[in-house]
Amino acid sequence: MTTRTKAAPPKQGAANGDRETWSSQTGFLLAAVGSAVGLGNIWRFPGVAYTNGGGAFMIPYLVALFVAGVSFLLLDYSLGHRLRGAVPTVFRRIHIRVEMIGWVKVLISFVIMTYYAVIIAWAAKYAFFSVTLAWGDDPKGFFFGEFLELSDSLSFSPVWGVALPLLAVWVIVIAILALGVQKGVERLNRIFLPLLVVLFAAVVIRSVTLPGAVDGLNAFFTPNWPALADGSVWLAAFSQIFFSLSIAFGIMVTYASYLPRRSNLGGTAFVAAFANSSFEILAGIGVFGALGFMAHQQGILVSDLEGITGVSLSFITFPAIIGAMPGGAVFGVLFFTSLVVAGLTSIVSLIQVVSAGFQDKFNWSPSRAAISVSVPSMVLSLAFFSTTSGLLTLDIVDKYINEVGVVFTAISTAVIVAVLHPRLSRLRRHLNLLSTVKVGRWWDFLIGFVIPAALAGMWVQTVLDLISNGYGGYPSWYTGVFGWGTLGLLLVGAYVLTLTRWRNDVDDFTVMPLPHRPRDRYGRLLREDEGVSLMPVAPKVTGDREQDDDFEYGAQYQSAGAAADAAGASAATEGETR
């Protein structure tokens, strides 16, 4: 008779049996797309595409979408869904020694959400400014002077015109997160994502009907083929895909952990990636149609315009366009409301990464976690980014946290699952079991070699440049404090959180068992196992496990398997004795 060792019942908490889930696959998809479609899609992509070959940029962009974007999305989805936890929980379940990488991702999201909120506050204020065209004939002077009251040195003098809407933004996002996954995050995206599409579609339609819009579209889509020979263009494409899809931030790992056991992972990844890229191209059409109008009004070429990307595009160039066009007030309200909506869907996903990490670690409720992580972030946001030097500090922190911190965690993730604690074979089987779109061994090669190699090249180049030349002409002490200093504090915080005792028994966990893969008498895998049912067969096939089965099946299956082996050996001995 075979005896089975029962596992101790898991403690109740976010990391165990009562984990929240999305109400449907559609809810998850909308949340994933809402996270990816953010401010960068509107103000970063058009400028990056234009300065890196125009229409020719679409070739490296699409290559990067398939090679890096979809592949890494699949990795994030498979990690979150298979190991079912917040980012630190997932990495601890990979191996206790790599838990710190999970906390690094959490704290990166924490830092980003502190300054991301202030940009949403700017956009909200500018939506009201659009009604009266408050910037007048000098949008640049209005933005830097009257609105931001910008200082050229570090200052903690508050700018109340920024601080008050920033406070309102934080109240809204805390309220959303406190409602939980279904009632808060999912409901927000079900309402705001369609609203964003409608608002921005109206912006695009108005933009392309302006005089001179065709010149702007020609500038955006006309290919500069020699640019394809420039390696920096390809790096720019990979960088754009990487940041716009929210991969390696921990967002998609967290969101995938809320999916029901039976979910279509592969198909969702492709839909989310293409939806994000489609919106970026739509944004490019809208932005360059408007830029074409501006060039037409000034009697210059689109290539002679300044401020076609980032903060300058949204808060200087576009107000100038709005002031010059017929019905500009309506266009301005639509444009800046679109920025607010896109920003809210993205910042909620960032806060959810941090909130979920603390829910798992300390067994907090969603409301307590949302308040506990958002209030400190709000205080830091008000203290550093709603001041007269807030824009300068934001620029430095954003550069270092994204191009050094985020890229480093992406490389680390790939190295961990491919080399240090190999999981790619198991994760690929998990994806194929639950996906309409199957992935082959090419995915292992991309995750294990191509993507980390490309990112490592980009990362080393960026770090060496920052060490040698600094950034943006800022004083070295300024970049040292808010650039390298932020990264240093982040690592210290991650180390402390790793050492902190867990209030949830996240180690008492068993993943969804994969189907038994039949082997022939020589131990070779048989291929005729495509339609096998999902059954927890680990106790019966202890000799056929992959290298990582001992961890992934959990202690109860190991004990049961050992008991089954012992019982089998005993029966064989009795048979021989008889």
RAKADA-V228306 format. One record per residue. N is the residue number from 1. OMEGA is omega in radians with two decimals (NA if undefined). NEAR is the number of other C-alpha atoms within 8 Angstrom. Layout:
((N	OMEGA	NEAR) (N	OMEGA	NEAR))
This chain:
((1	-3.12	3) (2	3.10	6) (3	3.14	7) (4	3.09	8) (5	-3.14	8) (6	3.09	5) (7	3.06	7) (8	-3.14	5) (9	-3.11	4) (10	3.05	9) (11	-3.13	7) (12	3.13	8) (13	-3.04	13) (14	-3.07	15) (15	-3.04	14) (16	-2.91	11) (17	-3.05	8) (18	-3.13	8) (19	3.13	9) (20	3.06	8) (21	3.01	10) (22	3.13	13) (23	-3.12	6) (24	3.06	6) (25	3.13	10) (26	3.11	6) (27	3.10	12) (28	-3.12	13) (29	3.12	10) (30	3.12	12) (31	3.13	15) (32	3.11	11) (33	3.12	12) (34	3.09	13) (35	-3.10	15) (36	-3.12	11) (37	-3.11	15) (38	-3.09	14) (39	-3.12	10) (40	3.10	10) (41	-3.05	13) (42	-3.01	13) (43	-3.10	13) (44	-3.03	11) (45	-3.10	14) (46	-3.13	18) (47	3.12	11) (48	3.14	11) (49	-3.09	13) (50	-3.08	12) (51	-3.12	7) (52	3.00	10) (53	3.12	15) (54	-3.14	15) (55	3.13	12) (56	3.13	14) (57	-3.13	15) (58	-3.13	9) (59	3.08	7) (60	3.13	13) (61	3.13	12) (62	3.07	8) (63	3.14	8) (64	3.12	12) (65	-3.12	12) (66	-3.01	9) (67	-3.05	10) (68	-3.01	13) (69	-3.10	14) (70	-3.10	12) (71	-3.11	12) (72	3.03	11) (73	3.11	12) (74	3.10	12) (75	3.13	10) (76	3.14	14) (77	-3.08	14) (78	3.10	15) (79	-3.11	12) (80	-3.08	18) (81	-3.08	14) (82	-3.07	11) (83	2.88	10) (84	3.09	12) (85	2.99	14) (86	-3.02	15) (87	3.11	16) (88	3.11	14) (89	-3.14	15) (90	-3.11	15) (91	3.06	14) (92	3.14	12) (93	2.97	11) (94	3.02	9) (95	-3.07	9) (96	-3.09	8) (97	-3.14	6) (98	3.10	10) (99	-3.07	14) (100	3.10	13) (101	3.09	13) (102	3.12	15) (103	3.05	15) (104	3.10	12) (105	3.14	14) (106	-3.10	15) (107	3.01	12) (108	3.09	13) (109	3.11	13) (110	3.14	12) (111	-3.10	10) (112	-3.08	11) (113	3.11	12) (114	3.14	12) (115	3.11	11) (116	-3.12	10) (117	-3.09	14) (118	3.10	13) (119	3.06	8) (120	3.12	14) (121	3.08	13) (122	-3.09	10) (123	3.13	12) (124	3.13	12) (125	-3.13	10) (126	3.04	11) (127	3.07	14) (128	3.11	9) (129	-3.07	10) (130	-3.09	14) (131	-3.11	11) (132	-3.06	7) (133	-2.98	11) (134	-3.10	7) (135	3.07	10) (136	-3.09	8) (137	-3.08	6) (138	-3.14	8) (139	-3.12	13) (140	3.12	8) (141	3.12	8) (142	-3.08	11) (143	-3.08	12) (144	-3.05	10) (145	-3.02	9) (146	-3.07	8) (147	-3.08	9) (148	-3.08	13) (149	-2.94	9) (150	3.05	10) (151	-3.13	8) (152	3.10	5) (153	-3.10	5) (154	-3.13	7) (155	3.10	8) (156	3.08	9) (157	-3.06	6) (158	3.01	9) (159	-2.99	11) (160	3.10	7) (161	3.07	8) (162	-3.02	14) (163	-3.08	11) (164	3.05	8) (165	3.08	12) (166	3.09	14) (167	3.12	10) (168	3.10	8) (169	-3.12	11) (170	3.10	11) (171	-3.12	8) (172	-3.06	8) (173	3.08	11) (174	3.12	11) (175	3.13	8) (176	-3.10	12) (177	-3.12	16) (178	3.14	13) (179	3.11	12) (180	-3.03	11) (181	-3.06	11) (182	-3.05	12) (183	-3.11	8) (184	-3.04	12) (185	-3.08	15) (186	-3.13	14) (187	3.09	9) (188	-3.08	10) (189	3.09	13) (190	-3.14	11) (191	-2.96	8) (192	-3.11	10) (193	3.03	13) (194	3.10	8) (195	3.12	9) (196	3.14	11) (197	-3.13	8) (198	-3.13	8) (199	-3.06	12) (200	3.04	12) (201	3.08	8) (202	3.09	9) (203	-3.11	12) (204	-3.13	14) (205	3.11	9) (206	-3.09	9) (207	-3.04	12) (208	3.10	12) (209	3.13	7) (210	3.04	10) (211	3.14	8) (212	-3.10	12) (213	-3.13	16) (214	3.11	10) (215	3.11	10) (216	3.13	15) (217	3.07	12) (218	3.12	8) (219	-3.10	12) (220	-3.01	14) (221	-3.13	9) (222	-3.06	9) (223	2.99	9) (224	-2.98	10) (225	3.12	7) (226	-3.13	7) (227	-3.12	10) (228	3.11	13) (229	-3.12	5) (230	-3.12	8) (231	-3.13	7) (232	3.10	6) (233	3.12	13) (234	3.08	11) (235	3.10	10) (236	3.12	10) (237	3.12	12) (238	3.14	13) (239	-3.13	8) (240	3.11	10) (241	-3.06	13) (242	-3.07	11) (243	-3.05	8) (244	-3.12	13) (245	3.13	13) (246	3.11	11) (247	3.13	15) (248	3.03	14) (249	-3.02	11) (250	-3.10	13) (251	-3.07	14) (252	3.03	15) (253	-3.14	15) (254	-3.12	15) (255	-3.13	12) (256	-3.14	14) (257	3.12	15) (258	3.12	12) (259	3.01	13) (260	-3.11	7) (261	-3.14	6) (262	-3.10	6) (263	3.13	9) (264	-3.05	10) (265	-3.05	12) (266	-3.14	14) (267	3.13	10) (268	3.14	9) (269	-3.14	12) (270	-3.14	9) (271	-3.14	8) (272	-3.12	11) (273	-3.12	13) (274	3.07	8) (275	3.11	9) (276	-3.12	13) (277	3.10	8) (278	3.12	8) (279	3.11	10) (280	3.12	12) (281	3.07	9) (282	3.10	9) (283	3.11	14) (284	3.12	12) (285	-3.14	12) (286	-3.10	13) (287	-3.07	12) (288	2.96	14) (289	3.12	18) (290	3.10	15) (291	3.06	12) (292	3.08	16) (293	-3.13	14) (294	3.11	12) (295	3.11	13) (296	-3.14	11) (297	-3.10	7) (298	3.14	6) (299	3.13	6) (300	3.08	9) (301	3.09	8) (302	-3.13	11) (303	3.14	5) (304	3.13	6) (305	3.07	9) (306	3.08	5) (307	-3.10	9) (308	3.09	10) (309	3.02	13) (310	-3.08	11) (311	-3.12	8) (312	3.13	10) (313	-3.02	12) (314	-2.96	11) (315	3.07	12) (316	-3.09	13) (317	-3.11	13) (318	3.03	10) (319	3.09	14) (320	3.10	12) (321	-3.12	13) (322	-3.13	12) (323	-3.07	11) (324	-3.04	8) (325	3.02	7) (326	-3.12	4) (327	-3.06	6) (328	-3.11	12) (329	3.13	12) (330	3.11	9) (331	-3.13	11) (332	3.11	13) (333	3.13	13) (334	-3.07	13) (335	-3.07	12) (336	3.01	12) (337	3.06	12) (338	3.10	11) (339	3.14	13) (340	-3.11	12) (341	3.12	12) (342	3.14	14) (343	-3.12	13) (344	3.14	10) (345	-3.14	17) (346	-3.09	13) (347	3.09	13) (348	3.13	13) (349	3.10	12) (350	-3.13	13) (351	3.14	15) (352	3.08	12) (353	-3.11	15) (354	-3.13	13) (355	-3.13	12) (356	3.11	13) (357	-3.14	14) (358	3.04	11) (359	-3.14	15) (360	-3.04	17) (361	-3.00	12) (362	3.11	9) (363	3.13	11) (364	3.01	12) (365	3.11	8) (366	-3.12	13) (367	3.14	10) (368	3.14	9) (369	-3.13	14) (370	-3.14	14) (371	-3.06	10) (372	-3.13	8) (373	-3.07	11) (374	-3.12	11) (375	3.06	8) (376	3.11	8) (377	3.11	12) (378	3.13	11) (379	3.11	8) (380	3.13	10) (381	3.13	13) (382	-3.06	12) (383	-3.01	10) (384	-2.97	11) (385	3.03	14) (386	3.14	15) (387	-3.11	14) (388	3.07	15) (389	-3.05	15) (390	-3.12	11) (391	-3.14	10) (392	3.12	7) (393	3.11	11) (394	-3.12	10) (395	-3.12	8) (396	-3.11	12) (397	-3.14	11) (398	-3.13	9) (399	-3.03	10) (400	-3.06	12) (401	-3.12	15) (402	-2.99	9) (403	3.05	10) (404	-3.05	12) (405	-3.07	11) (406	-3.12	13) (407	3.11	12) (408	-3.14	10) (409	3.10	12) (410	3.10	12) (411	-3.13	12) (412	3.14	9) (413	-3.13	10) (414	-3.13	12) (415	-3.12	11) (416	-3.05	10) (417	-3.12	12) (418	-2.99	13) (419	-3.00	8) (420	3.12	7) (421	-2.95	10) (422	3.13	10) (423	-2.95	9) (424	3.13	9) (425	-3.14	8) (426	3.14	7) (427	3.11	12) (428	3.09	13) (429	3.11	9) (430	3.11	11) (431	-3.08	14) (432	3.11	12) (433	-2.99	6) (434	-3.00	11) (435	3.00	12) (436	3.10	8) (437	-3.08	7) (438	3.06	8) (439	-3.12	9) (440	-3.12	7) (441	3.05	6) (442	3.13	7) (443	3.08	10) (444	-3.11	12) (445	-3.14	9) (446	-3.11	12) (447	-3.05	14) (448	-3.07	13) (449	-2.97	8) (450	-3.07	9) (451	3.12	13) (452	3.11	13) (453	3.13	8) (454	-3.14	9) (455	3.13	11) (456	3.09	10) (457	3.12	8) (458	-3.09	9) (459	-3.14	12) (460	3.13	8) (461	-3.14	8) (462	-3.10	10) (463	3.13	9) (464	3.12	8) (465	3.13	9) (466	3.12	9) (467	-3.06	7) (468	-2.97	6) (469	-3.07	6) (470	-3.11	11) (471	2.96	8) (472	-3.12	4) (473	3.12	5) (474	3.06	8) (475	-3.09	6) (476	3.12	7) (477	-3.12	6) (478	3.11	9) (479	3.11	14) (480	-3.11	9) (481	-3.01	9) (482	3.08	11) (483	3.14	14) (484	3.13	10) (485	3.10	10) (486	3.12	11) (487	3.12	11) (488	3.10	8) (489	3.12	8) (490	3.14	11) (491	3.11	9) (492	3.12	8) (493	3.13	9) (494	3.13	13) (495	3.14	10) (496	3.14	8) (497	3.10	9) (498	-3.13	10) (499	-3.12	6) (500	-3.08	6) (501	3.08	6) (502	3.06	8) (503	3.05	8) (504	3.09	12) (505	-3.08	8) (506	3.11	11) (507	3.08	5) (508	-2.97	10) (509	3.07	8) (510	-3.13	7) (511	3.04	9) (512	-3.11	7) (513	3.06	10) (514	3.14	9) (515	3.04	10) (516	3.12	9) (517	-3.07	7) (518	3.11	7) (519	3.10	9) (520	-3.05	8) (521	3.13	5) (522	3.12	5) (523	-3.13	6) (524	-3.13	7) (525	3.02	8) (526	-3.07	9) (527	-3.04	5) (528	-3.12	5) (529	-3.07	8) (530	-3.01	5) (531	-3.07	5) (532	-3.08	7) (533	-3.13	5) (534	-3.08	7) (535	3.10	8) (536	-2.99	9) (537	-3.06	9) (538	-3.12	12) (539	-3.05	12) (540	-2.97	7) (541	-3.06	10) (542	-3.12	9) (543	-3.06	4) (544	-3.09	5) (545	3.00	10) (546	-3.03	5) (547	-3.06	5) (548	-3.09	10) (549	-3.09	8) (550	3.11	10) (551	-2.92	9) (552	3.14	8) (553	3.05	13) (554	-3.03	12) (555	-3.08	10) (556	3.13	10) (557	3.09	11) (558	-3.12	11) (559	3.14	10) (560	3.14	12) (561	3.12	13) (562	3.12	10) (563	3.13	11) (564	3.11	13) (565	-3.12	8) (566	3.13	8) (567	3.13	10) (568	3.13	8) (569	3.13	8) (570	-3.14	8) (571	3.14	8) (572	3.14	8) (573	3.12	8) (574	-3.14	8) (575	-3.14	7) (576	-3.12	6) (577	3.14	5) (578	NA	4))
